[in-house]
Amino acid sequence: MSAPAPCPCARAERVGSGDVPADTCAIIVAGGSGERFGDPRGKQFVELCGLPLMSWSIMAFDRAPSVARIVVVCAPERSSQVEKDVLSQLTLAKPVVLAPSGVTRQDSVRSGLGVVPRELEFVAVHDAARPLVETEQIEACVAAVRADASLAGAILAMRSIDTLKLVEGTTIIATPDRSFYWAAQTPQVFRTARLAAAHRAAVRDEYQGTDDASLVERLGGRVRVVESTRDNIKVTMPEDLAIAEATLGQRLLT
Ligand code: C5P
């Protein structure tokens, strides 16, 4: 995959309703093998309401006034498929560049960060496997970080609805107060410099986190949650696709 040329459109500019600055680069990670999903096409490409699954999150970010540019991270051998089956089928307002995925999700995000123009103050990392993200949720996360200089980031998350158990083997060790627990989702929005520093530190310390916020938190960065809903599911198993199809189908009707 050739290195993308610097894009003049990536300069932060004032656009959109409410004069929101376009100062955010989206990184949509779509480089997973989707083994648990079990479709040889890869779950990013399975059809959801008539389009490849990853198209829906790309469109949600394209509509977000804060987003100036979109980086899609995918396996190098899938890049022509992304161009042909996904990008060329959509009418997008924002420039999109591809970056090669890595072995882990964290490697993929780091690869995407490598092509984010540093003049874009914020970066919004999103799993392509969450096609139901809404533009308002993206904007809410960006607005939260933009509004509070003490924040390194803001992530979409959902209050725990189940009672949680700390289990060792099969034995319950504790039942923590669930009001303190939230399930992290994406997008996860950060000041670009803070996330880049967190990824550099993770490489240096050989740290593997399960999300980007954890990398920033371990450096002492303050990250807040923005409340989300169950709709923003991560399509992981084949049965998740039916749920996504029902929710999205309903939205498209209204
Ligand atoms: O595997 P999982 O569903 O947790 O992956 C979350 C997101 O990270 C997916 O959108 C997947 O495509 C992406 N990913 C990636 N590179 C990897 C592994 C996962 O971009 N090496």
Residues whose N, C-alpha, C, O or C-beta is under 5 A from the ligand:
A	BS01	C5P	V29 A30 G31 G32 V73 S101 G102 V103 T104 R105 S108 D127 A128 A129
